[in-house]
Amino acid sequence: MAFDRDGNAWWTESRELNTIGRMDAKTHTEQLFKVPADGVIDRIVLGPDGNMWFSDQGEYYNPEPIVGHIGRVLTHAPYTITEFVPPTVEGRPLGLTVGPDRNLWFTEYISTPSGQTTPRGGNKIARISPLGTDAQITASITEFPLPTPNAGPLDIAAGADGNVWFTEASANQIGRISTHGAITEFPLPAGGAPSAIAGGPDGNVWFTDRGVNSIGRIVTHDAHTVSLFPVPGAPQALYFLTAGPDGNIWFTDPNGNDVGRVLVKSPNTVTVYPDPLAGASPRDIKCGPDGALWLTEQGTHTLGQVHLTDNPATAARYSAQCRADILLASVGIPAKFPGTQPGDQGSSPGDNPGSQG
């Protein structure tokens, strides 16, 4: 999910619905916009043009797969949707972010459809450069093949170092691409399967690793040291993660119906909080303009919130930080939350995270 410049919430409805959702920040009324092409809508971000951009994987399980797209929906009436086809028509666009160069960058995943033995997909990182106006828009798409075959690039995020970082789930690597297209890959410890990725408030890059049930961090400078912080409890399907306004990293675990937090500073403690809504299955997580963390809860078809404090002054600061981060992310600048300041009072983050549909 993502928020536009006016604080309205946007999310994707994949599979059978294949729609984009919008909730008005003032009235809380919801709208759904049908995407013209059939496929599987996945990520959505606020673009540098002030509109929402999304990835559409295409119907990749079909023996004759439908072409994937990168799409744009206007954030104002008539909410027109425009879609662009990458040069690799079966590229399966998945992860999506705004880069430091103010272009949109996305991953082209690779998979093997049911009943087949030949992988399909792009196994590339791609850049889309929008041109024109809201009324008349074109886009130039450039693709960059990965050095590792069948690497399985999943998620992608802008780094504070001016590069774009991504996960390679099948190759158990973290990748980095410069805005000029130079790619470097960093192997992870054995057994990993990195999934989601996000820039952290410490200037490093953080990721979920389903293979070893951990939250990972890779230093974006010098030796690019990798650290893994195990998530307590039984192994689950760690999903998305984001920087919270408290200066820590928050993540979701849909299989365990949990939301988790890892402290950015030593000792990097990982804490898991159950979602009070049974069967919610939280997936995406983003900092909202009200200072709360917002969740998409696929199991109950709801939006949830995690309130990190009950102190009014702290809540107001969190709101200001999140509003600033929403705008900065739209031009490729990761969150730079300062974290909790000395003297803050109130409940500890996540003492009673509420899930509100």
VOMAR-826988 format. One line per 4 residues: number of its first residue (from 1); their letters; for each residue x, y, z of C-alpha. Coordinates in nm, 4 decimals. Example, Ala and Ser with C-alpha at 12.3 -4.5 7.8 and 13.67 -1.06 7.14 Angstrom:
! residues 2
1) as) 1.2300,-0.4500,0.7800  1.3670,-0.1060,0.7140
END
This chain:
! residues 357
1) mafd) 0.0000,0.0000,0.0000  0.0975,0.3651,-0.0256  -0.0281,0.7166,0.0425  -0.0656,1.0066,-0.1969
5) rdgn) 0.0319,1.3680,-0.1321  -0.3096,1.4423,0.0208  -0.2835,1.1527,0.2673  -0.5294,0.9229,0.0901
9) awwt) -0.4532,0.5496,0.1201  -0.4068,0.3329,-0.1913  -0.3711,-0.0423,-0.2158  -0.3931,-0.3269,-0.4667
13) esre) -0.6589,-0.5964,-0.4925  -0.4917,-0.8852,-0.6756  -0.6060,-1.2184,-0.8098  -0.9758,-1.2265,-0.9075
17) lnti) -1.0488,-0.8588,-0.8310  -0.7541,-0.7039,-1.0167  -0.8351,-0.3548,-0.8905  -0.6729,-0.0534,-0.7245
21) grmd) -0.8320,0.0674,-0.4001  -0.8435,0.4206,-0.2586  -0.9651,0.5430,0.0818  -1.0309,0.9137,0.1276
25) akth) -0.8301,1.0557,0.4175  -1.1157,1.2837,0.5314  -1.4337,1.0827,0.4722  -1.2869,0.7272,0.4884
29) teql) -1.5006,0.6384,0.1848  -1.3548,0.3720,-0.0437  -1.3318,0.3521,-0.4203  -1.2180,0.0664,-0.6410
33) fkvp) -1.0738,0.1145,-0.9893  -1.0660,-0.1824,-1.2262  -0.7366,-0.2303,-1.4098  -0.8097,-0.2796,-1.7826
37) adgv) -0.5623,-0.5622,-1.8462  -0.6052,-0.8999,-1.6759  -0.3222,-1.0003,-1.4476  -0.2038,-0.9899,-1.0867
41) idri) -0.1684,-0.6387,-0.9446  0.1030,-0.6235,-0.6792  0.3053,-0.3225,-0.5592  0.1881,0.0396,-0.5582
45) vlgp) 0.3928,0.3553,-0.4898  0.3544,0.7318,-0.5060  0.5451,0.8519,-0.8095  0.7449,1.1721,-0.8568
49) dgnm) 0.4616,1.3061,-1.0751  0.2183,1.2918,-0.7826  0.0265,0.9944,-0.9206  0.0201,0.6314,-0.8097
53) wfsd) 0.2203,0.3693,-0.9986  0.1740,-0.0064,-0.9733  0.3153,-0.3358,-1.0990  0.1056,-0.5956,-1.2797
57) qgey) 0.2697,-0.9379,-1.3065  0.0372,-1.0677,-1.5749  -0.1342,-1.4051,-1.5472  0.1929,-1.5931,-1.5154
61) ynpe) 0.0422,-1.9290,-1.4130  -0.1539,-1.9518,-1.7371  0.0048,-2.1790,-2.0028  -0.0316,-1.8795,-2.2343
65) pivg) 0.0632,-1.6017,-1.9915  -0.0935,-1.2595,-2.0175  0.1573,-0.9792,-2.0586  0.2635,-0.7894,-1.7453
69) higr) 0.2610,-0.4116,-1.7159  0.3722,-0.1123,-1.5149  0.0676,0.1078,-1.4622  -0.0229,0.4569,-1.3480
73) vlth) -0.3498,0.5756,-1.1950  -0.4253,0.9455,-1.1606  -0.4811,1.0554,-0.8008  -0.7620,1.2877,-0.9087
77) apyt) -1.0788,1.2482,-1.1136  -1.1263,1.0833,-1.3575  -0.8641,0.8466,-1.2021  -0.7494,0.7334,-1.5452
81) itef) -0.5355,0.4178,-1.5581  -0.2557,0.3892,-1.8150  -0.0384,0.0789,-1.8566  0.3024,0.0269,-2.0170
85) vppt) 0.4438,-0.3040,-2.1448  0.8144,-0.3737,-2.0754  1.0354,-0.4857,-2.3661  1.0388,-0.8379,-2.2160
89) vegr) 0.6672,-0.9050,-2.2576  0.6731,-1.1997,-2.0160  0.8991,-1.0136,-1.7746  0.6565,-1.0397,-1.4814
93) plgl) 0.7015,-0.6950,-1.3167  0.6898,-0.7308,-0.9391  0.8828,-0.5034,-0.6993  0.8500,-0.1302,-0.7646
97) tvgp) 1.0122,0.1814,-0.6183  1.1139,0.5370,-0.7012  1.4884,0.5658,-0.7501  1.7256,0.8467,-0.6472
101) drnl) 1.7157,0.9617,-1.0114  1.3366,1.0150,-0.9810  1.2635,0.7375,-1.2264  1.0665,0.4277,-1.1297
105) wfte) 1.2590,0.1020,-1.0952  1.1123,-0.2474,-1.0912  1.2094,-0.6125,-1.0802  1.1217,-0.8642,-1.3497
109) yist) 1.0822,-1.1933,-1.1692  1.1184,-1.5439,-1.3067  0.9080,-1.8532,-1.2339  0.8003,-2.1821,-1.3833
113) psgq) 0.4252,-2.2121,-1.4577  0.2421,-2.5195,-1.3270  0.2961,-2.8245,-1.5482  0.5948,-2.6754,-1.7293
117) ttpr) 0.9697,-2.7100,-1.6920  1.0946,-2.3949,-1.8650  1.1203,-2.0826,-1.6471  0.9500,-1.7676,-1.7677
121) ggnk) 1.0233,-1.4110,-1.6780  1.2753,-1.1372,-1.7223  1.5380,-1.1975,-1.4505  1.6135,-0.8282,-1.4926
125) iari) 1.6005,-0.4944,-1.3203  1.4225,-0.2282,-1.5229  1.3847,0.1481,-1.5190  1.0795,0.3365,-1.6427
129) splg) 1.1104,0.7070,-1.7163  0.7712,0.8807,-1.7432  0.7393,1.1583,-2.0002  0.4578,1.4021,-2.0632
133) tdaq) 0.1603,1.5193,-1.8570  -0.1351,1.3674,-1.6736  -0.3411,1.3957,-1.9907  -0.0744,1.2740,-2.2327
137) itas) 0.1933,1.0440,-2.0990  0.4506,0.8141,-2.2531  0.7275,0.6181,-2.0888  1.0710,0.4911,-2.1810
141) itef) 1.1651,0.1512,-2.0316  1.5221,0.0221,-2.0082  1.6071,-0.3298,-1.8866  1.9278,-0.4515,-1.7204
145) plpt) 1.9858,-0.8314,-1.7188  2.1190,-0.9794,-1.3956  2.4611,-1.1509,-1.3959  2.3232,-1.4551,-1.2089
149) pnag) 2.0863,-1.6731,-1.4159  1.7428,-1.7396,-1.2653  1.8247,-1.5158,-0.9676  1.4584,-1.4469,-0.8951
153) pldi) 1.4591,-1.0688,-0.8285  1.1661,-0.9909,-0.5998  1.1535,-0.6587,-0.4185  1.3382,-0.3319,-0.4774
157) aaga) 1.4045,-0.0118,-0.2814  1.6031,0.3101,-0.3006  1.9114,0.3256,-0.0809  2.0517,0.6246,0.1050
161) dgnv) 2.3780,0.5752,-0.0864  2.2186,0.6880,-0.4147  2.1773,0.3354,-0.5542  1.8804,0.1031,-0.5891
165) wfte) 1.8850,-0.2252,-0.3939  1.6916,-0.5459,-0.4579  1.6507,-0.9042,-0.3381  1.7349,-1.2171,-0.5372
169) asan) 1.5261,-1.4867,-0.3704  1.6368,-1.7828,-0.5820  2.0065,-1.6929,-0.5758  2.0123,-1.5992,-0.2035
173) qigr) 2.1720,-1.2633,-0.2801  2.1152,-0.8927,-0.2336  2.1710,-0.6871,-0.5457  2.2626,-0.3255,-0.6025
177) isth) 2.2237,-0.1282,-0.9230  2.3485,0.2224,-0.9869  2.1221,0.4682,-1.1644  2.3459,0.4142,-1.4673
181) gait) 2.2827,0.0377,-1.4675  2.5964,-0.1068,-1.3031  2.4973,-0.4192,-1.1052  2.6747,-0.5739,-0.8053
185) efpl) 2.5545,-0.8852,-0.6191  2.6268,-0.9722,-0.2550  2.5866,-1.3372,-0.1405  2.4031,-1.4038,0.1858
189) pagg) 2.4697,-1.6764,0.4446  2.3654,-2.0266,0.3389  1.9995,-2.1242,0.3493  1.8527,-1.7809,0.2878
193) apsa) 1.5731,-1.6642,0.0608  1.5535,-1.2823,0.0788  1.2150,-1.1364,-0.0029  1.1133,-0.7775,0.0802
197) iagg) 1.3622,-0.4906,0.1100  1.3546,-0.1338,0.2406  1.5871,0.1502,0.3223  1.6421,0.1901,0.6960
201) pdgn) 1.6642,0.5072,0.9058  2.0296,0.4202,0.9762  2.1226,0.4600,0.6087  2.1550,0.0838,0.5555
205) vwft) 1.9275,-0.1565,0.3704  1.7045,-0.4045,0.5555  1.5322,-0.7144,0.4217  1.3172,-1.0109,0.5209
209) drgv) 1.4753,-1.3550,0.4796  1.2181,-1.6334,0.4737  1.4794,-1.9020,0.4298  1.6323,-1.8468,0.7743
213) nsig) 1.3315,-1.6753,0.9401  1.5256,-1.3559,1.0038  1.5346,-0.9853,0.9387  1.8567,-0.8928,0.7621
217) rivt) 2.0666,-0.5805,0.7269  2.3362,-0.5030,0.4725  2.5654,-0.2063,0.5270  2.5583,0.0152,0.2186
221) hdah) 2.9231,0.1225,0.2382  3.2718,-0.0199,0.2969  3.2637,-0.3999,0.3386  2.8851,-0.4335,0.2923
225) tvsl) 2.8634,-0.6445,0.6074  2.5497,-0.8601,0.6372  2.3800,-0.9225,0.9741  2.0812,-1.1482,1.0415
229) fpvp) 1.8439,-1.1080,1.3359  1.6310,-1.4215,1.3959  1.2577,-1.3787,1.4484  1.1429,-1.5647,1.7625
233) gapq) 0.8956,-1.8501,1.7370  0.8260,-2.1054,1.4686  0.9465,-2.0227,1.1144  0.6846,-1.8230,0.9284
237) alyf) 0.6412,-1.6418,0.5978  0.7989,-1.3040,0.6687  0.6551,-1.0579,0.4226  0.6992,-0.6795,0.3912
241) ltag) 0.8932,-0.4369,0.6090  0.9240,-0.0628,0.6523  1.0977,0.2024,0.8607  0.8751,0.3206,1.1452
245) pdgn) 0.8649,0.6761,1.2809  1.0101,0.5421,1.6064  1.3362,0.4825,1.4200  1.3018,0.1027,1.4052
249) iwft) 1.2146,-0.1551,1.1396  0.8662,-0.3075,1.1368  0.7593,-0.6160,0.9416  0.4626,-0.8453,0.8817
253) dpng) 0.4151,-1.2204,0.9137  0.0857,-1.3190,0.7482  0.1104,-1.6904,0.8312  0.1640,-1.6192,1.2002
257) ndvg) -0.0873,-1.3298,1.1930  0.1775,-1.1088,1.3525  0.3477,-0.7729,1.3206  0.7103,-0.7499,1.4323
261) rvlv) 0.9716,-0.4924,1.5243  1.3508,-0.5077,1.5161  1.5493,-0.2398,1.6966  1.7823,-0.0611,1.4580
265) kspn) 2.0347,0.0005,1.7356  2.2192,-0.2699,1.9288  2.1164,-0.5192,2.0645  1.8778,-0.5300,1.7633
269) tvtv) 1.6086,-0.7086,1.9641  1.3262,-0.8616,1.7588  0.9767,-0.8554,1.9118  0.6588,-1.0038,1.7637
273) ypdp) 0.3069,-0.8730,1.8357  -0.0053,-1.0770,1.7476  -0.2635,-0.9049,1.5314  -0.5765,-0.8939,1.7496
277) laga) -0.7994,-0.9535,1.4471  -0.8156,-1.3310,1.3991  -0.7240,-1.4436,1.0493  -0.6175,-1.0943,0.9420
281) sprd) -0.2999,-1.2148,0.7679  -0.1196,-0.8762,0.7567  0.0951,-0.8286,0.4489  0.1973,-0.4800,0.3419
285) ikcg) 0.2982,-0.2234,0.6045  0.3563,0.1500,0.5620  0.3865,0.4591,0.7780  0.0701,0.6687,0.7369
289) pdga) 0.0169,1.0456,0.7548  -0.1380,1.0059,1.1014  0.1875,0.8593,1.2383  0.0474,0.5052,1.2707
293) lwlt) 0.1683,0.2032,1.0763  -0.0954,0.0897,0.8283  -0.1475,-0.2723,0.7246  -0.3219,-0.4490,0.4412
297) eqgt) -0.4923,-0.7523,0.5942  -0.5626,-0.9950,0.3147  -0.7333,-1.2603,0.5244  -1.0117,-1.0299,0.6457
301) htlg) -1.0081,-0.7836,0.3558  -0.9402,-0.4930,0.5917  -0.6924,-0.2148,0.6541  -0.5318,-0.2203,0.9985
305) qvhl) -0.3334,0.0234,1.2077  -0.0540,-0.0149,1.4616  -0.0420,0.2830,1.6984  0.3105,0.3219,1.8331
309) tdnp) 0.2400,0.5665,2.1164  -0.0401,0.7161,2.3243  0.1577,1.0325,2.4005  0.0011,1.3260,2.2059
313) ataa) 0.3302,1.5085,2.1538  0.5047,1.1958,2.0289  0.2079,1.1074,1.8079  0.2173,1.4548,1.6512
317) rysa) 0.5896,1.4192,1.5807  0.5391,1.0745,1.4303  0.2668,1.2147,1.2053  0.4933,1.4938,1.0817
321) qcra) 0.7757,1.2472,1.0194  0.5535,1.0088,0.8243  0.4079,1.2892,0.6127  0.7579,1.4031,0.5254
325) dill) 0.8657,1.0467,0.4469  0.5716,0.9967,0.2069  0.6869,1.2967,0.0038  1.0565,1.2074,0.0215
329) asvg) 0.9912,0.8480,-0.0908  0.8150,0.9802,-0.4018  1.1465,1.1296,-0.5164  1.3625,0.8321,-0.4155
333) ipak) 1.4832,0.9405,-0.0713  1.4541,0.6714,0.2019  1.3104,0.7414,0.5467  1.5378,0.9306,0.7839
337) fpgt) 1.3384,0.9066,1.1033  1.5376,1.0266,1.4048  1.3635,0.7805,1.6344  1.2404,0.8300,1.9878
341) qpgd) 1.3876,1.1328,2.1609  1.4988,1.1411,2.5266  1.2147,1.2211,2.7624  0.9349,1.0680,2.5531
345) qgss) 0.6542,0.9277,2.7621  0.3803,0.6854,2.6717  0.3322,0.3208,2.5893  0.6132,0.1194,2.4380
349) pgdn) 0.5742,0.0714,2.0627  0.3417,-0.2162,1.9927  0.2203,-0.2646,2.3514  -0.1309,-0.3017,2.2145
353) pgsq) -0.1257,-0.2732,1.8351  -0.4825,-0.2282,1.7216  -0.6182,-0.3682,1.4000  -0.8959,-0.1512,1.2624
357) g) -1.0814,-0.2463,0.9502
END
